[in-house]
Amino acid sequence: MGRRFGALIIDWVLCLLVANIFGGPIQHPWLPVLVLILEYGIFLGLFAQTPGMYITKVRCVNWHDGGRIGVLRALARGVLLALVVPALIMDEHRRGVHDRLVDSVIVDAPRG
């Protein structure tokens, strides 16, 4: 749980930095959230890791086959994560509602 939260904090700080390039969260309060959703869509969909997940050594993969979840499901996961509540409701496999709805799971990244 700690690494997942650490990854989210790192990703959020990166999103705030990117949002500042385009005017900042003060002028556009939803901009960092939009950047976070896009970050999840691109990075999870294509690489199975956001920059924060890479640093904390976790990955987000398909629940059934361990492969990438794809851009559309990663975007949906990002939207659900932005709602916060789904991430707080976890099952016995530590999968939040956002993970269950898009059929994903957070796992340890392979050492390499």
MODELLER restraints for C-alpha pairs under 7 A, 6 or more apart:
rsr = mdl.restraints
at = mdl.atoms
rsr.add(forms.Gaussian(group=physical.xy_distance, feature=features.Distance(at['CA:3:A'], at['CA:56:A']), mean=5.58, stdev=0.5))
rsr.add(forms.Gaussian(group=physical.xy_distance, feature=features.Distance(at['CA:6:A'], at['CA:56:A']), mean=6.87, stdev=0.5))
rsr.add(forms.Gaussian(group=physical.xy_distance, feature=features.Distance(at['CA:7:A'], at['CA:52:A']), mean=3.99, stdev=0.5))
rsr.add(forms.Gaussian(group=physical.xy_distance, feature=features.Distance(at['CA:7:A'], at['CA:53:A']), mean=4.88, stdev=0.5))
rsr.add(forms.Gaussian(group=physical.xy_distance, feature=features.Distance(at['CA:7:A'], at['CA:56:A']), mean=5.91, stdev=0.5))
rsr.add(forms.Gaussian(group=physical.xy_distance, feature=features.Distance(at['CA:8:A'], at['CA:52:A']), mean=6.36, stdev=0.5))
rsr.add(forms.Gaussian(group=physical.xy_distance, feature=features.Distance(at['CA:10:A'], at['CA:52:A']), mean=4.97, stdev=0.5))
rsr.add(forms.Gaussian(group=physical.xy_distance, feature=features.Distance(at['CA:11:A'], at['CA:51:A']), mean=6.55, stdev=0.5))
rsr.add(forms.Gaussian(group=physical.xy_distance, feature=features.Distance(at['CA:11:A'], at['CA:52:A']), mean=5.11, stdev=0.5))
rsr.add(forms.Gaussian(group=physical.xy_distance, feature=features.Distance(at['CA:12:A'], at['CA:36:A']), mean=6.83, stdev=0.5))
rsr.add(forms.Gaussian(group=physical.xy_distance, feature=features.Distance(at['CA:15:A'], at['CA:32:A']), mean=5.29, stdev=0.5))
rsr.add(forms.Gaussian(group=physical.xy_distance, feature=features.Distance(at['CA:15:A'], at['CA:35:A']), mean=5.67, stdev=0.5))
rsr.add(forms.Gaussian(group=physical.xy_distance, feature=features.Distance(at['CA:15:A'], at['CA:36:A']), mean=5.79, stdev=0.5))
rsr.add(forms.Gaussian(group=physical.xy_distance, feature=features.Distance(at['CA:16:A'], at['CA:32:A']), mean=5.44, stdev=0.5))
rsr.add(forms.Gaussian(group=physical.xy_distance, feature=features.Distance(at['CA:19:A'], at['CA:25:A']), mean=6.46, stdev=0.5))
rsr.add(forms.Gaussian(group=physical.xy_distance, feature=features.Distance(at['CA:19:A'], at['CA:31:A']), mean=5.91, stdev=0.5))
rsr.add(forms.Gaussian(group=physical.xy_distance, feature=features.Distance(at['CA:19:A'], at['CA:32:A']), mean=5.34, stdev=0.5))
rsr.add(forms.Gaussian(group=physical.xy_distance, feature=features.Distance(at['CA:19:A'], at['CA:35:A']), mean=6.97, stdev=0.5))
rsr.add(forms.Gaussian(group=physical.xy_distance, feature=features.Distance(at['CA:25:A'], at['CA:31:A']), mean=6.17, stdev=0.5))
rsr.add(forms.Gaussian(group=physical.xy_distance, feature=features.Distance(at['CA:25:A'], at['CA:32:A']), mean=6.40, stdev=0.5))
rsr.add(forms.Gaussian(group=physical.xy_distance, feature=features.Distance(at['CA:33:A'], at['CA:82:A']), mean=6.71, stdev=0.5))
rsr.add(forms.Gaussian(group=physical.xy_distance, feature=features.Distance(at['CA:37:A'], at['CA:75:A']), mean=5.99, stdev=0.5))
rsr.add(forms.Gaussian(group=physical.xy_distance, feature=features.Distance(at['CA:37:A'], at['CA:78:A']), mean=4.54, stdev=0.5))
rsr.add(forms.Gaussian(group=physical.xy_distance, feature=features.Distance(at['CA:37:A'], at['CA:79:A']), mean=5.91, stdev=0.5))
rsr.add(forms.Gaussian(group=physical.xy_distance, feature=features.Distance(at['CA:38:A'], at['CA:75:A']), mean=6.68, stdev=0.5))
rsr.add(forms.Gaussian(group=physical.xy_distance, feature=features.Distance(at['CA:40:A'], at['CA:50:A']), mean=6.44, stdev=0.5))
rsr.add(forms.Gaussian(group=physical.xy_distance, feature=features.Distance(at['CA:40:A'], at['CA:74:A']), mean=5.83, stdev=0.5))
rsr.add(forms.Gaussian(group=physical.xy_distance, feature=features.Distance(at['CA:40:A'], at['CA:75:A']), mean=6.13, stdev=0.5))
rsr.add(forms.Gaussian(group=physical.xy_distance, feature=features.Distance(at['CA:40:A'], at['CA:78:A']), mean=5.56, stdev=0.5))
rsr.add(forms.Gaussian(group=physical.xy_distance, feature=features.Distance(at['CA:41:A'], at['CA:71:A']), mean=4.97, stdev=0.5))
rsr.add(forms.Gaussian(group=physical.xy_distance, feature=features.Distance(at['CA:41:A'], at['CA:72:A']), mean=6.76, stdev=0.5))
rsr.add(forms.Gaussian(group=physical.xy_distance, feature=features.Distance(at['CA:41:A'], at['CA:74:A']), mean=4.52, stdev=0.5))
rsr.add(forms.Gaussian(group=physical.xy_distance, feature=features.Distance(at['CA:41:A'], at['CA:75:A']), mean=4.17, stdev=0.5))
rsr.add(forms.Gaussian(group=physical.xy_distance, feature=features.Distance(at['CA:41:A'], at['CA:78:A']), mean=6.84, stdev=0.5))
rsr.add(forms.Gaussian(group=physical.xy_distance, feature=features.Distance(at['CA:42:A'], at['CA:71:A']), mean=6.10, stdev=0.5))
rsr.add(forms.Gaussian(group=physical.xy_distance, feature=features.Distance(at['CA:43:A'], at['CA:49:A']), mean=5.72, stdev=0.5))
rsr.add(forms.Gaussian(group=physical.xy_distance, feature=features.Distance(at['CA:43:A'], at['CA:50:A']), mean=5.07, stdev=0.5))
rsr.add(forms.Gaussian(group=physical.xy_distance, feature=features.Distance(at['CA:44:A'], at['CA:50:A']), mean=5.92, stdev=0.5))
rsr.add(forms.Gaussian(group=physical.xy_distance, feature=features.Distance(at['CA:44:A'], at['CA:60:A']), mean=6.67, stdev=0.5))
rsr.add(forms.Gaussian(group=physical.xy_distance, feature=features.Distance(at['CA:44:A'], at['CA:74:A']), mean=5.75, stdev=0.5))
rsr.add(forms.Gaussian(group=physical.xy_distance, feature=features.Distance(at['CA:45:A'], at['CA:68:A']), mean=6.26, stdev=0.5))
rsr.add(forms.Gaussian(group=physical.xy_distance, feature=features.Distance(at['CA:45:A'], at['CA:69:A']), mean=5.66, stdev=0.5))
rsr.add(forms.Gaussian(group=physical.xy_distance, feature=features.Distance(at['CA:45:A'], at['CA:70:A']), mean=3.97, stdev=0.5))
rsr.add(forms.Gaussian(group=physical.xy_distance, feature=features.Distance(at['CA:45:A'], at['CA:71:A']), mean=3.91, stdev=0.5))
rsr.add(forms.Gaussian(group=physical.xy_distance, feature=features.Distance(at['CA:45:A'], at['CA:74:A']), mean=5.26, stdev=0.5))
rsr.add(forms.Gaussian(group=physical.xy_distance, feature=features.Distance(at['CA:46:A'], at['CA:68:A']), mean=6.93, stdev=0.5))
rsr.add(forms.Gaussian(group=physical.xy_distance, feature=features.Distance(at['CA:46:A'], at['CA:70:A']), mean=6.36, stdev=0.5))
rsr.add(forms.Gaussian(group=physical.xy_distance, feature=features.Distance(at['CA:46:A'], at['CA:71:A']), mean=6.65, stdev=0.5))
rsr.add(forms.Gaussian(group=physical.xy_distance, feature=features.Distance(at['CA:48:A'], at['CA:59:A']), mean=5.58, stdev=0.5))
rsr.add(forms.Gaussian(group=physical.xy_distance, feature=features.Distance(at['CA:48:A'], at['CA:60:A']), mean=5.22, stdev=0.5))
rsr.add(forms.Gaussian(group=physical.xy_distance, feature=features.Distance(at['CA:48:A'], at['CA:61:A']), mean=6.04, stdev=0.5))
rsr.add(forms.Gaussian(group=physical.xy_distance, feature=features.Distance(at['CA:48:A'], at['CA:68:A']), mean=5.47, stdev=0.5))
rsr.add(forms.Gaussian(group=physical.xy_distance, feature=features.Distance(at['CA:49:A'], at['CA:59:A']), mean=5.07, stdev=0.5))
rsr.add(forms.Gaussian(group=physical.xy_distance, feature=features.Distance(at['CA:49:A'], at['CA:60:A']), mean=6.18, stdev=0.5))
rsr.add(forms.Gaussian(group=physical.xy_distance, feature=features.Distance(at['CA:53:A'], at['CA:59:A']), mean=6.18, stdev=0.5))
rsr.add(forms.Gaussian(group=physical.xy_distance, feature=features.Distance(at['CA:57:A'], at['CA:108:A']), mean=6.14, stdev=0.5))
rsr.add(forms.Gaussian(group=physical.xy_distance, feature=features.Distance(at['CA:57:A'], at['CA:109:A']), mean=5.04, stdev=0.5))
rsr.add(forms.Gaussian(group=physical.xy_distance, feature=features.Distance(at['CA:58:A'], at['CA:106:A']), mean=6.56, stdev=0.5))
rsr.add(forms.Gaussian(group=physical.xy_distance, feature=features.Distance(at['CA:58:A'], at['CA:107:A']), mean=5.58, stdev=0.5))
rsr.add(forms.Gaussian(group=physical.xy_distance, feature=features.Distance(at['CA:58:A'], at['CA:108:A']), mean=4.43, stdev=0.5))
rsr.add(forms.Gaussian(group=physical.xy_distance, feature=features.Distance(at['CA:58:A'], at['CA:109:A']), mean=4.57, stdev=0.5))
rsr.add(forms.Gaussian(group=physical.xy_distance, feature=features.Distance(at['CA:59:A'], at['CA:106:A']), mean=5.50, stdev=0.5))
rsr.add(forms.Gaussian(group=physical.xy_distance, feature=features.Distance(at['CA:59:A'], at['CA:107:A']), mean=5.34, stdev=0.5))
rsr.add(forms.Gaussian(group=physical.xy_distance, feature=features.Distance(at['CA:59:A'], at['CA:108:A']), mean=6.10, stdev=0.5))
rsr.add(forms.Gaussian(group=physical.xy_distance, feature=features.Distance(at['CA:59:A'], at['CA:109:A']), mean=5.37, stdev=0.5))
rsr.add(forms.Gaussian(group=physical.xy_distance, feature=features.Distance(at['CA:60:A'], at['CA:104:A']), mean=6.43, stdev=0.5))
rsr.add(forms.Gaussian(group=physical.xy_distance, feature=features.Distance(at['CA:60:A'], at['CA:105:A']), mean=5.55, stdev=0.5))
rsr.add(forms.Gaussian(group=physical.xy_distance, feature=features.Distance(at['CA:60:A'], at['CA:106:A']), mean=4.49, stdev=0.5))
rsr.add(forms.Gaussian(group=physical.xy_distance, feature=features.Distance(at['CA:60:A'], at['CA:107:A']), mean=6.38, stdev=0.5))
rsr.add(forms.Gaussian(group=physical.xy_distance, feature=features.Distance(at['CA:61:A'], at['CA:67:A']), mean=5.42, stdev=0.5))
rsr.add(forms.Gaussian(group=physical.xy_distance, feature=features.Distance(at['CA:61:A'], at['CA:68:A']), mean=5.15, stdev=0.5))
rsr.add(forms.Gaussian(group=physical.xy_distance, feature=features.Distance(at['CA:61:A'], at['CA:69:A']), mean=5.85, stdev=0.5))
rsr.add(forms.Gaussian(group=physical.xy_distance, feature=features.Distance(at['CA:61:A'], at['CA:104:A']), mean=5.40, stdev=0.5))
rsr.add(forms.Gaussian(group=physical.xy_distance, feature=features.Distance(at['CA:61:A'], at['CA:105:A']), mean=5.56, stdev=0.5))
rsr.add(forms.Gaussian(group=physical.xy_distance, feature=features.Distance(at['CA:61:A'], at['CA:106:A']), mean=6.46, stdev=0.5))
rsr.add(forms.Gaussian(group=physical.xy_distance, feature=features.Distance(at['CA:62:A'], at['CA:68:A']), mean=5.86, stdev=0.5))
rsr.add(forms.Gaussian(group=physical.xy_distance, feature=features.Distance(at['CA:62:A'], at['CA:69:A']), mean=5.25, stdev=0.5))
rsr.add(forms.Gaussian(group=physical.xy_distance, feature=features.Distance(at['CA:62:A'], at['CA:103:A']), mean=6.01, stdev=0.5))
rsr.add(forms.Gaussian(group=physical.xy_distance, feature=features.Distance(at['CA:62:A'], at['CA:104:A']), mean=4.53, stdev=0.5))
rsr.add(forms.Gaussian(group=physical.xy_distance, feature=features.Distance(at['CA:62:A'], at['CA:105:A']), mean=6.36, stdev=0.5))
rsr.add(forms.Gaussian(group=physical.xy_distance, feature=features.Distance(at['CA:63:A'], at['CA:103:A']), mean=5.42, stdev=0.5))
rsr.add(forms.Gaussian(group=physical.xy_distance, feature=features.Distance(at['CA:63:A'], at['CA:104:A']), mean=4.68, stdev=0.5))
rsr.add(forms.Gaussian(group=physical.xy_distance, feature=features.Distance(at['CA:63:A'], at['CA:105:A']), mean=5.41, stdev=0.5))
rsr.add(forms.Gaussian(group=physical.xy_distance, feature=features.Distance(at['CA:69:A'], at['CA:104:A']), mean=6.90, stdev=0.5))
rsr.add(forms.Gaussian(group=physical.xy_distance, feature=features.Distance(at['CA:73:A'], at['CA:102:A']), mean=5.75, stdev=0.5))
rsr.add(forms.Gaussian(group=physical.xy_distance, feature=features.Distance(at['CA:77:A'], at['CA:98:A']), mean=5.55, stdev=0.5))
rsr.add(forms.Gaussian(group=physical.xy_distance, feature=features.Distance(at['CA:77:A'], at['CA:99:A']), mean=6.82, stdev=0.5))
rsr.add(forms.Gaussian(group=physical.xy_distance, feature=features.Distance(at['CA:77:A'], at['CA:102:A']), mean=6.38, stdev=0.5))
rsr.add(forms.Gaussian(group=physical.xy_distance, feature=features.Distance(at['CA:80:A'], at['CA:86:A']), mean=6.52, stdev=0.5))
rsr.add(forms.Gaussian(group=physical.xy_distance, feature=features.Distance(at['CA:80:A'], at['CA:98:A']), mean=5.40, stdev=0.5))
rsr.add(forms.Gaussian(group=physical.xy_distance, feature=features.Distance(at['CA:81:A'], at['CA:87:A']), mean=5.96, stdev=0.5))
rsr.add(forms.Gaussian(group=physical.xy_distance, feature=features.Distance(at['CA:81:A'], at['CA:98:A']), mean=6.25, stdev=0.5))
rsr.add(forms.Gaussian(group=physical.xy_distance, feature=features.Distance(at['CA:86:A'], at['CA:96:A']), mean=5.86, stdev=0.5))
rsr.add(forms.Gaussian(group=physical.xy_distance, feature=features.Distance(at['CA:86:A'], at['CA:97:A']), mean=4.63, stdev=0.5))
rsr.add(forms.Gaussian(group=physical.xy_distance, feature=features.Distance(at['CA:86:A'], at['CA:98:A']), mean=5.49, stdev=0.5))
rsr.add(forms.Gaussian(group=physical.xy_distance, feature=features.Distance(at['CA:87:A'], at['CA:96:A']), mean=4.67, stdev=0.5))
rsr.add(forms.Gaussian(group=physical.xy_distance, feature=features.Distance(at['CA:87:A'], at['CA:97:A']), mean=6.06, stdev=0.5))
rsr.add(forms.Gaussian(group=physical.xy_distance, feature=features.Distance(at['CA:87:A'], at['CA:98:A']), mean=6.09, stdev=0.5))
rsr.add(forms.Gaussian(group=physical.xy_distance, feature=features.Distance(at['CA:88:A'], at['CA:96:A']), mean=6.38, stdev=0.5))
rsr.add(forms.Gaussian(group=physical.xy_distance, feature=features.Distance(at['CA:89:A'], at['CA:96:A']), mean=5.32, stdev=0.5))
rsr.add(forms.Gaussian(group=physical.xy_distance, feature=features.Distance(at['CA:89:A'], at['CA:97:A']), mean=6.14, stdev=0.5))
rsr.add(forms.Gaussian(group=physical.xy_distance, feature=features.Distance(at['CA:90:A'], at['CA:96:A']), mean=4.26, stdev=0.5))
rsr.add(forms.Gaussian(group=physical.xy_distance, feature=features.Distance(at['CA:90:A'], at['CA:97:A']), mean=6.63, stdev=0.5))
rsr.add(forms.Gaussian(group=physical.xy_distance, feature=features.Distance(at['CA:95:A'], at['CA:105:A']), mean=6.10, stdev=0.5))
rsr.add(forms.Gaussian(group=physical.xy_distance, feature=features.Distance(at['CA:99:A'], at['CA:105:A']), mean=5.91, stdev=0.5))
